[in-house]
Amino acid sequence: VQPNNYSTFYDDQRQNWSIMFESEKAAMDFSKQVCIAKCNSSPVLDSVLYQDLLLGEGQGVEGGDSLEIAYTGWLFQNNGLGQVFDSNVNKDKLLRLKLGSGKVIKGWEEGMMGMKKGGRRYLIIPPAWAYGAQGVAGRVPPDSTLVFEVEVRRVKLVKECSGSDGQSVSSRDSPAPSPVPNADGFSAD
């Protein structure tokens, strides 16, 4: 995924190709289908598959960083998207999580690493990285593969708090100090 509705890829002969789409939505829809095709062509899905839809800006997130995200989750059924089982997209509250804290399924912890503020990613998560053999009563059947579209709306990097190298990267554009985080601890931008 590239800016301005471009996607690039290499074919089997290592030749580079670029595709320009007529809209951001068309580029995202194509990228989702690529991820589903990767899943359907895998003999065994034993790790999280992900496909960036929008890259976002800034530094990639890592363990310990706090995020606020909007998401929708589907069951993966009949080699494609099944029914939605969870979403906060049309709700007032974003999901707050700290990567690496173990408060969300392992597939999210793994699949969201490296995302940036404003980034959107498609995740296909096998049962072992989701809810496994137990499922979630009334919502996720046992041994379900799940698909999520996640968007990082706000980020609080651990490095911003500690003042390590990440801080100098974000402030190198101007001599002015970085903005002070607001009351909830998330940066004002």
CYANA upper distance limits for C-alpha pairs under 8 A (distance plus 0.5 A):
  1 VAL  CA      5 ASN  CA      8.21
  1 VAL  CA      6 TYR  CA      6.67
  1 VAL  CA      7 SER  CA      4.90
  1 VAL  CA      8 THR  CA      7.00
  1 VAL  CA     31 SER  CA      8.34
  1 VAL  CA     52 ASP  CA      7.00
  1 VAL  CA     53 LEU  CA      7.05
  1 VAL  CA     54 LEU  CA      7.41
  1 VAL  CA     55 LEU  CA      7.70
  2 GLN  CA      6 TYR  CA      5.43
  2 GLN  CA      7 SER  CA      5.88
  2 GLN  CA      8 THR  CA      7.70
  2 GLN  CA     54 LEU  CA      8.46
  2 GLN  CA     55 LEU  CA      8.03
  3 PRO  CA     55 LEU  CA      8.38
  4 ASN  CA     20 MET  CA      8.49
  4 ASN  CA     24 GLU  CA      8.17
  5 ASN  CA     20 MET  CA      6.26
  5 ASN  CA     21 PHE  CA      5.85
  5 ASN  CA     22 GLU  CA      7.72
  5 ASN  CA     23 SER  CA      6.77
  5 ASN  CA     24 GLU  CA      5.88
  5 ASN  CA     27 ALA  CA      6.23
  6 TYR  CA     18 SER  CA      7.20
  6 TYR  CA     19 ILE  CA      6.06
  6 TYR  CA     20 MET  CA      4.98
  6 TYR  CA     21 PHE  CA      6.78
  6 TYR  CA     27 ALA  CA      7.63
  7 SER  CA     18 SER  CA      6.14
  7 SER  CA     19 ILE  CA      5.79
  7 SER  CA     20 MET  CA      7.12
  7 SER  CA     27 ALA  CA      7.93
  8 THR  CA     16 ASN  CA      7.52
  8 THR  CA     17 TRP  CA      5.95
  8 THR  CA     18 SER  CA      4.73
  8 THR  CA     19 ILE  CA      6.78
  9 PHE  CA     16 ASN  CA      6.25
  9 PHE  CA     17 TRP  CA      5.84
  9 PHE  CA     18 SER  CA      7.07
 10 TYR  CA     14 ARG  CA      5.65
 10 TYR  CA     15 GLN  CA      5.76
 10 TYR  CA     16 ASN  CA      5.00
 10 TYR  CA     17 TRP  CA      6.56
 11 ASP  CA     15 GLN  CA      5.98
 11 ASP  CA     16 ASN  CA      7.24
 11 ASP  CA     17 TRP  CA      8.06
 20 MET  CA     27 ALA  CA      8.38
 21 PHE  CA     26 ALA  CA      6.58
 21 PHE  CA     27 ALA  CA      6.01
 22 GLU  CA     26 ALA  CA      7.11
 22 GLU  CA     27 ALA  CA      8.27
 23 SER  CA     27 ALA  CA      6.92
 24 GLU  CA     28 MET  CA      6.69
 25 LYS  CA     29 ASP  CA      6.55
 26 ALA  CA     30 PHE  CA      6.65
 27 ALA  CA     31 SER  CA      6.73
 27 ALA  CA     53 LEU  CA      8.16
 28 MET  CA     32 LYS  CA      6.70
 28 MET  CA     53 LEU  CA      5.67
 28 MET  CA     54 LEU  CA      8.12
 29 ASP  CA     33 GLN  CA      6.87
 30 PHE  CA     34 VAL  CA      6.79
 31 SER  CA     35 CYS  CA      6.90
 31 SER  CA     51 GLN  CA      7.20
 31 SER  CA     52 ASP  CA      7.95
 31 SER  CA     53 LEU  CA      6.77
 32 LYS  CA     36 ILE  CA      6.83
 32 LYS  CA     51 GLN  CA      7.56
 32 LYS  CA     53 LEU  CA      8.01
 32 LYS  CA    122 TYR  CA      7.08
 33 GLN  CA     37 ALA  CA      6.52
 34 VAL  CA     38 LYS  CA      6.69
 34 VAL  CA     51 GLN  CA      8.44
 35 CYS  CA     39 CYS  CA      6.83
 35 CYS  CA     49 LEU  CA      7.65
 35 CYS  CA     50 TYR  CA      7.20
 35 CYS  CA     51 GLN  CA      6.39
 35 CYS  CA    122 TYR  CA      8.01
 35 CYS  CA    124 ILE  CA      8.26
 36 ILE  CA     40 ASN  CA      6.68
 36 ILE  CA     79 ASN  CA      8.15
 36 ILE  CA     80 GLY  CA      7.20
 36 ILE  CA    124 ILE  CA      8.34
 37 ALA  CA     41 SER  CA      6.56
 38 LYS  CA     42 SER  CA      6.77
 38 LYS  CA     49 LEU  CA      8.44
 39 CYS  CA     45 LEU  CA      7.37
 39 CYS  CA     49 LEU  CA      7.70
 39 CYS  CA    124 ILE  CA      8.02
 40 ASN  CA     79 ASN  CA      6.80
 45 LEU  CA    126 PRO  CA      6.61
 46 ASP  CA    126 PRO  CA      6.90
 46 ASP  CA    128 ALA  CA      8.23
 47 SER  CA    107 GLY  CA      8.50
 47 SER  CA    125 ILE  CA      7.52
 47 SER  CA    126 PRO  CA      7.04
 47 SER  CA    129 TRP  CA      7.78
 48 VAL  CA    107 GLY  CA      6.46
 48 VAL  CA    110 GLU  CA      7.71
 48 VAL  CA    111 GLY  CA      6.75
 48 VAL  CA    123 LEU  CA      7.31
 48 VAL  CA    124 ILE  CA      6.36
 48 VAL  CA    125 ILE  CA      5.37
 48 VAL  CA    126 PRO  CA      7.08
 48 VAL  CA    129 TRP  CA      7.88
 49 LEU  CA    111 GLY  CA      7.94
 49 LEU  CA    123 LEU  CA      6.28
 49 LEU  CA    124 ILE  CA      5.59
 49 LEU  CA    125 ILE  CA      7.10
 50 TYR  CA    111 GLY  CA      6.87
 50 TYR  CA    121 ARG  CA      7.23
 50 TYR  CA    122 TYR  CA      5.94
 50 TYR  CA    123 LEU  CA      4.97
 50 TYR  CA    124 ILE  CA      6.76
 51 GLN  CA    121 ARG  CA      6.20
 51 GLN  CA    122 TYR  CA      5.67
 51 GLN  CA    123 LEU  CA      7.21
 52 ASP  CA    119 GLY  CA      8.19
 52 ASP  CA    120 ARG  CA      6.68
 52 ASP  CA    121 ARG  CA      4.88
 52 ASP  CA    122 TYR  CA      6.77
 53 LEU  CA    119 GLY  CA      7.93
 53 LEU  CA    120 ARG  CA      5.73
 53 LEU  CA    121 ARG  CA      5.71
 53 LEU  CA    122 TYR  CA      7.34
 54 LEU  CA    118 GLY  CA      8.06
 54 LEU  CA    119 GLY  CA      5.50
 54 LEU  CA    120 ARG  CA      5.41
 54 LEU  CA    121 ARG  CA      7.41
 55 LEU  CA    115 MET  CA      7.88
 55 LEU  CA    116 LYS  CA      7.23
 55 LEU  CA    118 GLY  CA      7.85
 55 LEU  CA    119 GLY  CA      5.23
 55 LEU  CA    120 ARG  CA      7.17
 56 GLY  CA    115 MET  CA      7.93
 56 GLY  CA    116 LYS  CA      5.45
 56 GLY  CA    117 LYS  CA      5.75
 56 GLY  CA    118 GLY  CA      4.83
 56 GLY  CA    119 GLY  CA      4.30
 56 GLY  CA    120 ARG  CA      7.79
 57 GLU  CA    116 LYS  CA      5.98
 57 GLU  CA    117 LYS  CA      6.05
 57 GLU  CA    118 GLY  CA      6.95
 57 GLU  CA    119 GLY  CA      7.70
 58 GLY  CA    116 LYS  CA      6.44
 58 GLY  CA    117 LYS  CA      7.03
 58 GLY  CA    170 SER  CA      8.37
 59 GLN  CA    114 GLY  CA      8.44
 59 GLN  CA    116 LYS  CA      6.46
 59 GLN  CA    117 LYS  CA      8.42
 59 GLN  CA    166 GLY  CA      8.41
 60 GLY  CA    113 MET  CA      7.76
 60 GLY  CA    114 GLY  CA      4.66
 60 GLY  CA    115 MET  CA      5.53
 60 GLY  CA    116 LYS  CA      5.26
 60 GLY  CA    117 LYS  CA      8.47
 61 VAL  CA     65 ASP  CA      6.66
 61 VAL  CA    112 MET  CA      8.25
 61 VAL  CA    113 MET  CA      6.19
 61 VAL  CA    114 GLY  CA      5.29
 61 VAL  CA    115 MET  CA      6.06
 61 VAL  CA    116 LYS  CA      6.72
 61 VAL  CA    155 VAL  CA      8.41
 61 VAL  CA    157 LEU  CA      7.38
 62 GLU  CA     99 LEU  CA      7.32
 62 GLU  CA    113 MET  CA      5.87
 62 GLU  CA    114 GLY  CA      6.63
 63 GLY  CA     98 LYS  CA      8.14
 63 GLY  CA     99 LEU  CA      5.38
 63 GLY  CA    100 GLY  CA      5.43
 63 GLY  CA    113 MET  CA      7.98
 64 GLY  CA     98 LYS  CA      6.35
 64 GLY  CA     99 LEU  CA      5.73
 64 GLY  CA    100 GLY  CA      6.34
 64 GLY  CA    101 SER  CA      7.82
 64 GLY  CA    157 LEU  CA      8.10
 64 GLY  CA    158 VAL  CA      6.51
 65 ASP  CA     98 LYS  CA      6.12
 65 ASP  CA     99 LEU  CA      6.17
 65 ASP  CA    155 VAL  CA      7.70
 65 ASP  CA    156 LYS  CA      6.34
 65 ASP  CA    157 LEU  CA      5.15
 65 ASP  CA    158 VAL  CA      5.61
 66 SER  CA     96 ARG  CA      7.68
 66 SER  CA     97 LEU  CA      6.18
 66 SER  CA     98 LYS  CA      4.73
 66 SER  CA     99 LEU  CA      6.84
 66 SER  CA    155 VAL  CA      6.34
 66 SER  CA    156 LYS  CA      5.53
 66 SER  CA    157 LEU  CA      6.94
 66 SER  CA    158 VAL  CA      8.16
 67 LEU  CA     95 LEU  CA      8.43
 67 LEU  CA     96 ARG  CA      6.17
 67 LEU  CA     97 LEU  CA      5.94
 67 LEU  CA     98 LYS  CA      6.73
 67 LEU  CA     99 LEU  CA      8.13
 67 LEU  CA    152 VAL  CA      7.22
 67 LEU  CA    153 ARG  CA      8.00
 67 LEU  CA    154 ARG  CA      6.16
 67 LEU  CA    155 VAL  CA      5.14
 67 LEU  CA    156 LYS  CA      6.86
 68 GLU  CA     94 LEU  CA      6.18
 68 GLU  CA     95 LEU  CA      5.86
 68 GLU  CA     96 ARG  CA      4.98
 68 GLU  CA     97 LEU  CA      7.05
 68 GLU  CA    152 VAL  CA      6.64
 68 GLU  CA    153 ARG  CA      6.14
 68 GLU  CA    154 ARG  CA      5.52
 68 GLU  CA    155 VAL  CA      7.05
 69 ILE  CA     94 LEU  CA      5.95
 69 ILE  CA     95 LEU  CA      5.70
 69 ILE  CA     96 ARG  CA      7.08
 69 ILE  CA    150 VAL  CA      7.13
 69 ILE  CA    151 GLU  CA      5.98
 69 ILE  CA    152 VAL  CA      5.13
 69 ILE  CA    153 ARG  CA      5.90
 69 ILE  CA    154 ARG  CA      7.56
 70 ALA  CA     87 SER  CA      8.26
 70 ALA  CA     88 ASN  CA      6.40
 70 ALA  CA     89 VAL  CA      5.96
 70 ALA  CA     94 LEU  CA      6.07
 70 ALA  CA     95 LEU  CA      7.01
 70 ALA  CA    150 VAL  CA      6.36
 70 ALA  CA    151 GLU  CA      5.75
 70 ALA  CA    152 VAL  CA      7.22
 70 ALA  CA    153 ARG  CA      7.53
 71 TYR  CA     87 SER  CA      6.09
 71 TYR  CA     88 ASN  CA      6.36
 71 TYR  CA     89 VAL  CA      6.47
 71 TYR  CA    148 PHE  CA      7.18
 71 TYR  CA    149 GLU  CA      6.01
 71 TYR  CA    150 VAL  CA      4.89
 71 TYR  CA    151 GLU  CA      6.78
 72 THR  CA     84 VAL  CA      7.65
 72 THR  CA     86 ASP  CA      6.38
 72 THR  CA     87 SER  CA      4.62
 72 THR  CA     88 ASN  CA      7.13
 72 THR  CA     89 VAL  CA      7.20
 72 THR  CA    148 PHE  CA      6.06
 72 THR  CA    149 GLU  CA      5.96
 72 THR  CA    150 VAL  CA      7.28
 73 GLY  CA     84 VAL  CA      6.16
 73 GLY  CA     85 PHE  CA      6.34
 73 GLY  CA     86 ASP  CA      5.63
 73 GLY  CA     87 SER  CA      6.55
 73 GLY  CA    146 LEU  CA      7.37
 73 GLY  CA    147 VAL  CA      6.12
 73 GLY  CA    148 PHE  CA      4.89
 73 GLY  CA    149 GLU  CA      7.18
 74 TRP  CA     81 LEU  CA      6.72
 74 TRP  CA     82 GLY  CA      6.38
 74 TRP  CA     83 GLN  CA      5.94
 74 TRP  CA     84 VAL  CA      4.70
 74 TRP  CA     85 PHE  CA      6.10
 74 TRP  CA     86 ASP  CA      7.69
 74 TRP  CA    146 LEU  CA      6.40
 74 TRP  CA    147 VAL  CA      5.61
 74 TRP  CA    148 PHE  CA      6.83
 75 LEU  CA     81 LEU  CA      6.79
 75 LEU  CA     82 GLY  CA      5.45
 75 LEU  CA     83 GLN  CA      6.23
 75 LEU  CA     84 VAL  CA      7.02
 75 LEU  CA     85 PHE  CA      7.37
 75 LEU  CA    140 VAL  CA      7.93
 75 LEU  CA    144 SER  CA      7.33
 75 LEU  CA    145 THR  CA      6.88
 75 LEU  CA    146 LEU  CA      5.36
 75 LEU  CA    147 VAL  CA      6.68
 76 PHE  CA     80 GLY  CA      6.06
 76 PHE  CA     81 LEU  CA      5.52
 76 PHE  CA     82 GLY  CA      5.90
 76 PHE  CA    144 SER  CA      7.69
 76 PHE  CA    145 THR  CA      5.90
 76 PHE  CA    146 LEU  CA      5.82
 76 PHE  CA    147 VAL  CA      6.61
 77 GLN  CA     81 LEU  CA      6.45
 77 GLN  CA     82 GLY  CA      5.53
 77 GLN  CA    145 THR  CA      8.49
 78 ASN  CA     82 GLY  CA      8.11
 81 LEU  CA    147 VAL  CA      7.88
 85 PHE  CA    139 ARG  CA      6.40
 85 PHE  CA    140 VAL  CA      7.57
 88 ASN  CA     92 ASP  CA      8.33
 88 ASN  CA     93 LYS  CA      7.63
 88 ASN  CA     94 LEU  CA      7.13
 88 ASN  CA     95 LEU  CA      8.06
 89 VAL  CA     94 LEU  CA      8.43
 97 LEU  CA    101 SER  CA      8.46
 97 LEU  CA    103 LYS  CA      7.84
 97 LEU  CA    104 VAL  CA      8.28
 98 LYS  CA    103 LYS  CA      8.36
 99 LEU  CA    109 GLU  CA      6.37
100 GLY  CA    109 GLU  CA      6.71
102 GLY  CA    106 LYS  CA      7.72
102 GLY  CA    109 GLU  CA      8.13
104 VAL  CA    108 TRP  CA      7.08
104 VAL  CA    109 GLU  CA      7.47
105 ILE  CA    109 GLU  CA      7.22
105 ILE  CA    129 TRP  CA      7.12
105 ILE  CA    130 ALA  CA      5.82
105 ILE  CA    131 TYR  CA      7.70
106 LYS  CA    110 GLU  CA      6.75
106 LYS  CA    129 TRP  CA      5.64
106 LYS  CA    130 ALA  CA      6.82
107 GLY  CA    111 GLY  CA      6.22
107 GLY  CA    125 ILE  CA      6.18
107 GLY  CA    126 PRO  CA      8.35
107 GLY  CA    129 TRP  CA      5.30
107 GLY  CA    130 ALA  CA      6.43
108 TRP  CA    112 MET  CA      6.25
108 TRP  CA    123 LEU  CA      8.43
109 GLU  CA    113 MET  CA      7.32
111 GLY  CA    123 LEU  CA      6.94
112 MET  CA    121 ARG  CA      8.29
115 MET  CA    119 GLY  CA      6.60
115 MET  CA    120 ARG  CA      8.31
115 MET  CA    121 ARG  CA      8.35
115 MET  CA    152 VAL  CA      7.93
116 LYS  CA    152 VAL  CA      7.33
117 LYS  CA    152 VAL  CA      5.79
117 LYS  CA    153 ARG  CA      6.39
117 LYS  CA    154 ARG  CA      6.50
117 LYS  CA    155 VAL  CA      6.68
118 GLY  CA    151 GLU  CA      7.04
118 GLY  CA    152 VAL  CA      5.86
118 GLY  CA    153 ARG  CA      6.01
118 GLY  CA    154 ARG  CA      8.16
119 GLY  CA    151 GLU  CA      6.16
119 GLY  CA    152 VAL  CA      6.12
119 GLY  CA    153 ARG  CA      8.35
120 ARG  CA    149 GLU  CA      7.51
120 ARG  CA    150 VAL  CA      6.07
120 ARG  CA    151 GLU  CA      4.79
120 ARG  CA    152 VAL  CA      7.10
121 ARG  CA    149 GLU  CA      6.26
121 ARG  CA    150 VAL  CA      5.95
121 ARG  CA    151 GLU  CA      7.07
122 TYR  CA    147 VAL  CA      7.67
122 TYR  CA    148 PHE  CA      6.25
122 TYR  CA    149 GLU  CA      5.08
122 TYR  CA    150 VAL  CA      7.02
123 LEU  CA    146 LEU  CA      8.47
123 LEU  CA    147 VAL  CA      6.01
123 LEU  CA    148 PHE  CA      5.56
123 LEU  CA    149 GLU  CA      6.84
123 LEU  CA    150 VAL  CA      8.30
124 ILE  CA    145 THR  CA      7.59
124 ILE  CA    146 LEU  CA      6.23
124 ILE  CA    147 VAL  CA      5.00
124 ILE  CA    148 PHE  CA      7.09
125 ILE  CA    129 TRP  CA      6.62
125 ILE  CA    130 ALA  CA      6.86
125 ILE  CA    145 THR  CA      6.13
125 ILE  CA    146 LEU  CA      5.61
125 ILE  CA    147 VAL  CA      6.75
126 PRO  CA    130 ALA  CA      6.87
126 PRO  CA    144 SER  CA      7.58
126 PRO  CA    145 THR  CA      5.05
126 PRO  CA    146 LEU  CA      7.07
127 PRO  CA    131 TYR  CA      6.38
127 PRO  CA    132 GLY  CA      5.04
127 PRO  CA    133 ALA  CA      7.86
127 PRO  CA    143 ASP  CA      5.51
127 PRO  CA    144 SER  CA      5.70
127 PRO  CA    145 THR  CA      5.57
127 PRO  CA    146 LEU  CA      7.91
128 ALA  CA    132 GLY  CA      5.38
128 ALA  CA    133 ALA  CA      8.49
128 ALA  CA    143 ASP  CA      8.20
130 ALA  CA    144 SER  CA      8.40
130 ALA  CA    145 THR  CA      8.02
130 ALA  CA    146 LEU  CA      7.84
131 TYR  CA    135 GLY  CA      5.34
131 TYR  CA    136 VAL  CA      7.43
131 TYR  CA    140 VAL  CA      8.40
131 TYR  CA    142 PRO  CA      7.88
131 TYR  CA    143 ASP  CA      7.75
131 TYR  CA    144 SER  CA      8.00
132 GLY  CA    142 PRO  CA      6.76
132 GLY  CA    143 ASP  CA      5.57
132 GLY  CA    144 SER  CA      7.60
133 ALA  CA    142 PRO  CA      5.14
133 ALA  CA    143 ASP  CA      5.32
134 GLN  CA    141 PRO  CA      8.25
134 GLN  CA    142 PRO  CA      5.62
134 GLN  CA    143 ASP  CA      7.82
135 GLY  CA    139 ARG  CA      8.38
135 GLY  CA    140 VAL  CA      5.60
135 GLY  CA    141 PRO  CA      5.54
135 GLY  CA    142 PRO  CA      4.60
135 GLY  CA    143 ASP  CA      7.01
135 GLY  CA    144 SER  CA      7.60
136 VAL  CA    140 VAL  CA      5.20
136 VAL  CA    141 PRO  CA      6.99
136 VAL  CA    142 PRO  CA      7.88
137 ALA  CA    141 PRO  CA      7.72
140 VAL  CA    144 SER  CA      7.22
154 ARG  CA    186 PHE  CA      7.47
154 ARG  CA    187 SER  CA      8.24
155 VAL  CA    186 PHE  CA      6.96
155 VAL  CA    187 SER  CA      7.69
156 LYS  CA    160 GLU  CA      7.70
156 LYS  CA    185 GLY  CA      7.73
156 LYS  CA    186 PHE  CA      5.78
156 LYS  CA    187 SER  CA      6.89
157 LEU  CA    161 CYS  CA      7.55
158 VAL  CA    162 SER  CA      7.06
159 LYS  CA    163 GLY  CA      6.40
159 LYS  CA    164 SER  CA      6.11
159 LYS  CA    165 ASP  CA      7.79
159 LYS  CA    166 GLY  CA      6.01
159 LYS  CA    167 GLN  CA      7.11
160 GLU  CA    164 SER  CA      7.69
160 GLU  CA    166 GLY  CA      7.03
160 GLU  CA    167 GLN  CA      6.00
163 GLY  CA    167 GLN  CA      5.96
163 GLY  CA    168 SER  CA      8.40
164 SER  CA    168 SER  CA      7.89
165 ASP  CA    169 VAL  CA      7.07
166 GLY  CA    170 SER  CA      7.03
167 GLN  CA    171 SER  CA      6.81
168 SER  CA    172 ARG  CA      6.35
170 SER  CA    178 SER  CA      8.29
171 SER  CA    175 PRO  CA      7.57
171 SER  CA    176 ALA  CA      7.90
171 SER  CA    177 PRO  CA      7.34
171 SER  CA    178 SER  CA      6.65
179 PRO  CA    187 SER  CA      7.81
179 PRO  CA    188 ALA  CA      7.65
180 VAL  CA    187 SER  CA      7.62
180 VAL  CA    188 ALA  CA      8.14
181 PRO  CA    185 GLY  CA      5.94
181 PRO  CA    186 PHE  CA      6.15
181 PRO  CA    187 SER  CA      5.00
181 PRO  CA    188 ALA  CA      6.50
182 ASN  CA    186 PHE  CA      6.68
182 ASN  CA    187 SER  CA      6.77
182 ASN  CA    188 ALA  CA      6.58
